[in-house]
Amino acid sequence: MNVKEKIKKCSKADILLMLILVIGILIRIIGIDSMPNAINCDEASSAYEAYSMLNYGTDRNGNQLPAFLVSWGGGQNVLLSYLMIPFIKILGLNLFAIRLPMALLGCISLIIMYLLLRKIANKKIAIIGLAFFAICPWHIMKSRWGLESNLFPDLILIFAYLLIKGLEDKNKIVYYLAFVVAGLSAYSYGTSYYFLPVLLIPLLIVLIKKEKVTIKQAIISIAIVGFVSLPVILYVIINTLGLEQINLPFLTVPKLEVNRYQELTSIFSSEFFKESFTNLITGLGILIWQTDGLPWNSLPYFGTIYMYSILFTVIGIINSFKRKKLIKVEYNYLFNIWFIVSMILMIICEPNINRINIIMIPIIYYTIMGICIVVTKLKKIWIPILALYIISFGLFTYKYFQEDCDTYGTFQGHLQEVIEYVDKIEDRDIYITNSIHSNYIYVLFYTQYNTRDFVETVNYENEYVQFKNVLSFGKYHFENIKEINPENVYVMRKSDMKKYDLEGYKITEFEKYIVIE
C-alpha cells in the first residue's frame, strides 16, 4: 500500500490529528539554535556541566558524577545536564545540541497529552486538547531553550499517563514505570522535594479506596520513588543537617555552602504566615494575568495560555470540582489533586512562572475541559473560537520570533566570536568586563575549557555565597575595568568605549563588543 492509499484510508479526524501534531513539533524544534537568539546563563551552565562530565567525569566544581550540581554555589538540578551528554557527544557543544533534549521532550509531551486525554476521555476531547497544547505559548517557549527546571512538568505529565495506562491496561510494568519517572523528576527541579510526597501519598490513598491498587502496590510504588530518588534524598538530608559530602567512585552527593532551596521557601522563615500570604497573592496574580514580568517566560498580551483562555480555565476548574459534571472524565481526581498540591507549593515558594511551572499542566487541562464544555453546549461557537486561537497563534509566533533575547538580563548574545577571538591570543591576560551577566560561564562554554585546569586555577571572591563570583581562572580575569594596561587584552561593550583613552591601541569591533589590544 503506497502513501497515497494510506492517506485515503485515514479519517478526517486522523488527518487533522497528524496536522496538529506536525505543527506542534515544528514550532518546538525548528530554529532552536537561533531562537532564543541569545544563550541564558543557566542554560550555558547546564551545558558546560554536561561537557565536563562527558570529557572529565566531573562537574566544574570537581565532583564526580554528582547527584546535584554545585554550579554557581547555591546548586543547580542535574538531570538536564545528563540528558545533554549524548547530544553533545554526537553534535558537539553548541546551541542546537544543548537545546535539543528539551525540544524533543516538548514534542514527546504533545503525544503524551493526546494519549492521556484519549485514555481518560474520548477522541474529540483528545484532539481539542492536543490542538490547544500544541499552540500553548508557555509550552512552546519553555521547550525551545534549556532551563533545567522546565523538565519537571513534562515528566509529571508522562508519569500521569503511564500511571493511568498501567491501571487501565492492568499492566504492572507500565504502572511501576510511572513511579520510576516520578523518581527521576526529583533530579529536574528542587520543588519536586515538596511536590512528590504531597502528590503521591493522597493519590495512592484515593487509588486504594477506589480499589485501583492494593496497599502492597502502593507501598512498592513509594519504595520505587524513594529508591530512584535516593541520592537526592541524601542531598537534602546532608544539606539540611550540615553533614559531610558523600564521595563515591560512581556518585557524589555534594554539600553546598548555601542551601538555595531553603532560601526560596517560606517553610524556613520566621514570618511563615506573612510570606505565605504574599506568595499566594503573587501566585494568583501570575496565574490570572499570565505574566511574572520575565519575557522569557511569557510575552506581553499573549501570556502563558493566551490571555482570554482564563475564562475557559475557570469553567474547567468549576466543572472538575462539581459533583454533577458537564463533561465526565475518568481520573479527573488526579488533576484535582495535582492542582491542589501545586497551589500549596505556590504558597510556600516565592513564585514566578518557572518556580510554579508544575501547576501549568493542570491549568492547561482545565482550559481544555472549559473549551470542550463551551463547544459542546454552544455548538455553533466552535468556529469563532477556532478562528480566535488560529489568529492568536499566528500573532504569537510572529511576535516570538521577532524578540531580541539579547536584551533580557540573564541572556547574552554575540559573545561566541568575541571569546573565540581572544582565546587564540597567547601569553597575555584577558580581562572581560563584569557588565556581562555571569561572564565567566560563557568563556567556559565557548572555549570548551579544560575542567581540570579550571578547578586548579579558579579564584573566587567569596566561596561561601549562593552565587560565587569568579575573579579569574587561567589567563581570564573578570572585573570592573577601571583602566587600560597595554600588557593585557580587554573585552568590553561598545557603549563603554568613551570611558577610556584608547589612542594607540588596536580595536577589533564585533556586533556589540570590542576587543582592545
Residue pairs with C-beta under 8 A, 6 or more apart in sequence:
1 9
7 15
10 18
13 123
13 127
16 127
17 114
17 127
17 130
20 127
20 130
20 131
20 134
21 110
21 111
21 114
21 130
21 134
23 134
23 135
24 107
24 110
24 130
24 133
24 134
24 135
25 107
25 110
27 134
27 135
27 140
27 397
28 103
28 106
28 107
28 110
28 139
28 140
28 143
28 144
29 100
29 103
29 104
29 106
29 107
31 401
32 95
32 96
32 99
32 100
32 103
32 144
32 145
33 94
33 95
33 96
33 99
34 95
35 144
35 400
35 401
35 403
35 405
36 144
36 145
36 296
36 403
36 405
36 411
37 403
37 404
37 405
37 406
37 413
38 404
38 405
38 406
38 408
38 411
38 412
38 413
38 414
39 95
39 411
39 412
39 413
39 415
39 442
39 445
40 145
40 146
40 147
40 296
40 408
40 410
40 411
41 410
41 411
41 412
41 437
41 438
41 441
41 442
42 76
42 147
42 148
42 410
43 98
43 99
43 145
43 146
43 147
44 438
44 441
44 442
44 444
44 445
45 69
45 71
45 72
45 76
45 438
45 441
46 69
46 76
46 80
46 81
46 84
46 98
46 146
46 148
47 81
47 84
47 88
47 93
47 98
47 146
47 445
48 60
48 93
48 441
48 444
48 445
49 59
49 60
49 69
49 71
49 76
49 78
49 81
50 80
50 81
50 82
50 84
50 85
50 88
50 98
51 88
51 93
51 445
51 448
52 58
52 59
52 60
52 451
53 59
53 65
53 81
53 82
53 85
54 85
54 88
54 89
55 451
56 450
56 451
56 452
57 64
57 65
58 64
58 65
58 66
58 451
58 455
59 66
59 69
59 70
59 71
59 81
59 451
60 71
60 444
60 451
60 454
60 455
61 69
61 70
61 71
61 254
61 455
62 451
62 455
63 69
63 70
63 247
63 252
63 254
64 247
64 248
64 249
64 250
64 251
64 252
65 250
65 251
65 252
66 78
66 251
66 252
66 253
66 254
67 78
67 187
67 231
67 232
67 234
67 235
67 251
67 252
67 253
67 254
68 75
68 76
68 77
68 78
68 187
68 231
68 232
68 235
68 253
68 254
69 75
69 76
69 77
69 78
69 81
69 254
70 76
70 254
70 256
72 438
72 466
72 467
72 468
73 256
73 257
73 258
73 463
73 465
73 466
73 467
73 468
74 256
74 258
74 259
74 260
74 263
74 466
74 467
75 190
75 254
75 256
75 259
75 260
75 261
76 148
77 148
77 149
77 151
77 187
77 188
77 189
77 190
78 148
78 187
79 148
79 151
79 184
79 187
79 188
80 101
80 102
80 146
80 147
80 148
80 151
80 188
81 148
82 187
83 101
83 151
84 97
84 98
84 101
84 146
87 97
87 98
87 100
87 101
88 97
88 98
90 97
91 97
91 100
93 445
93 448
98 146
99 144
99 145
99 146
101 146
102 142
102 143
102 144
102 145
102 146
102 147
102 150
102 151
103 143
103 144
105 143
105 151
105 154
106 139
106 140
106 142
106 143
106 144
106 154
107 143
108 154
108 158
109 133
109 139
109 143
109 154
109 157
109 158
110 130
110 133
110 134
112 154
112 157
112 158
112 161
113 129
113 130
113 133
113 157
114 126
114 127
114 129
114 130
115 126
115 161
115 165
116 157
116 160
116 161
116 164
117 125
117 126
117 129
117 130
117 368
118 126
119 161
119 164
119 165
119 168
119 330
120 164
120 329
120 330
120 331
120 332
121 129
121 327
121 329
121 330
124 372
125 327
125 329
125 368
125 369
125 372
128 368
128 371
128 372
128 375
129 365
129 368
129 372
131 389
132 364
132 367
132 368
132 371
132 389
133 139
133 364
133 368
135 389
135 392
135 393
135 396
136 304
136 305
136 364
137 298
137 299
137 302
137 303
137 304
137 305
137 306
137 396
137 400
138 297
138 298
138 304
138 305
138 353
138 360
139 360
139 364
140 396
140 400
141 296
141 297
141 298
141 299
141 400
142 150
142 297
142 357
143 150
145 296
147 354
148 188
148 189
149 188
149 189
149 190
149 191
149 354
149 355
149 357
150 354
150 357
151 185
151 188
151 189
152 185
152 188
152 189
152 191
152 192
152 357
152 358
153 357
153 358
153 360
153 361
155 181
155 182
155 184
155 185
155 188
156 182
156 185
156 195
156 199
156 338
156 358
156 361
157 361
158 181
159 178
159 179
159 181
159 182
159 185
160 178
160 334
160 338
160 361
161 178
162 174
162 175
162 177
162 178
162 181
163 175
163 178
163 179
163 334
164 330
164 331
164 334
165 171
165 174
166 172
166 173
166 174
166 175
166 176
166 177
166 178
167 175
167 207
167 212
167 213
172 217
175 213
175 217
175 221
176 220
176 221
176 224
179 200
179 221
179 222
179 224
179 225
179 228
180 224
180 228
182 196
182 200
182 225
182 228
183 224
183 225
183 226
183 227
183 228
183 229
184 228
184 229
185 192
185 196
186 192
186 193
186 196
186 225
186 228
186 229
186 232
186 233
187 229
187 232
189 357
189 358
190 260
190 261
190 264
191 345
191 349
191 355
191 356
191 358
193 232
193 236
193 261
194 265
194 344
194 345
194 348
194 349
195 341
195 342
195 345
195 358
196 225
196 229
198 341
198 344
198 345
199 337
199 338
199 341
200 221
200 222
200 225
201 222
202 337
202 341
203 334
203 337
204 213
204 218
204 221
204 222
205 218
206 333
206 337
207 213
207 218
208 214
208 215
208 218
213 221
226 233
231 251
231 253
234 246
234 253
235 253
235 254
236 261
237 243
238 244
238 245
238 246
238 253
238 254
238 255
239 255
239 256
239 259
240 259
240 262
242 255
243 255
244 255
245 252
245 253
245 254
245 255
246 252
246 253
257 463
257 464
257 465
258 464
258 465
258 466
260 466
262 268
263 466
264 349
264 350
264 355
265 348
265 349
265 350
266 272
266 275
266 276
266 279
266 347
266 348
266 349
266 350
267 348
269 275
275 350
276 347
276 348
279 346
279 347
279 348
279 349
279 350
279 351
280 346
280 347
282 350
282 351
283 343
283 346
283 347
283 351
283 356
286 292
286 351
286 352
286 353
286 356
287 359
287 363
288 310
289 303
290 298
290 302
290 303
290 304
290 305
290 307
290 310
291 297
291 298
291 300
291 303
291 304
291 353
292 298
292 351
292 352
292 353
294 352
294 353
294 354
295 403
295 408
296 405
296 408
296 410
296 411
297 304
297 352
297 353
297 354
298 304
298 353
299 396
299 399
299 400
299 403
301 307
302 392
302 395
302 396
302 399
303 309
304 353
304 360
304 363
305 313
305 363
305 364
305 367
306 389
306 392
306 396
308 388
309 367
311 370
312 366
312 367
312 368
312 369
312 370
312 371
312 374
313 363
313 366
313 367
313 370
314 370
315 369
315 370
315 373
315 374
316 365
316 366
316 367
316 368
316 369
316 370
316 371
316 373
317 339
317 366
317 370
319 325
319 326
319 327
319 369
319 370
319 373
320 329
320 332
320 335
320 336
320 366
320 369
321 336
325 332
326 373
326 376
326 377
327 369
327 372
327 373
327 376
329 369
335 362
335 365
335 366
336 362
338 358
338 361
338 362
339 359
339 362
339 363
339 366
342 356
342 358
342 359
342 362
343 359
345 356
345 358
345 359
346 356
346 359
349 355
349 356
353 360
371 385
374 381
374 385
375 381
375 382
375 385
404 413
405 411
405 413
406 412
406 413
406 414
406 512
409 437
410 437
410 438
412 436
412 437
412 438
412 442
413 511
413 512
414 510
414 511
414 512
414 513
415 436
415 442
415 446
415 513
416 446
417 510
418 491
418 510
418 513
418 515
419 442
419 443
419 446
419 447
419 491
420 446
420 447
421 508
421 510
421 515
422 430
422 489
422 491
422 515
423 443
423 446
423 447
425 489
425 517
428 475
428 487
428 488
428 489
429 475
429 476
429 477
429 487
429 488
429 489
430 475
430 476
430 477
430 488
430 489
430 490
430 491
431 477
431 478
431 479
431 481
431 488
431 489
431 490
431 491
432 439
432 440
432 443
432 476
432 477
432 478
432 490
432 491
432 492
433 439
433 480
433 481
433 490
433 491
433 492
433 493
433 496
434 478
434 479
434 480
435 492
435 493
435 496
436 442
436 493
439 478
440 470
440 473
440 476
440 478
443 449
443 476
444 454
449 473
449 474
453 473
453 474
454 473
454 474
457 472
457 473
457 474
458 470
458 472
458 473
459 470
459 471
459 472
459 473
460 468
460 469
460 470
460 471
461 468
461 469
461 470
461 471
462 468
462 469
469 478
470 478
471 477
471 478
471 479
472 478
481 490
481 492
481 496
481 500
483 500
484 490
484 500
484 501
484 502
484 505
484 516
486 505
489 515
489 516
489 517
490 515
490 516
491 513
491 514
491 515
491 516
492 513
492 514
492 516
493 512
493 513
493 514
494 509
494 512
494 513
494 514
497 507
497 514
500 516
502 516
505 516
505 517
506 516
506 517
507 514
507 515
507 516
508 514
508 515
508 517
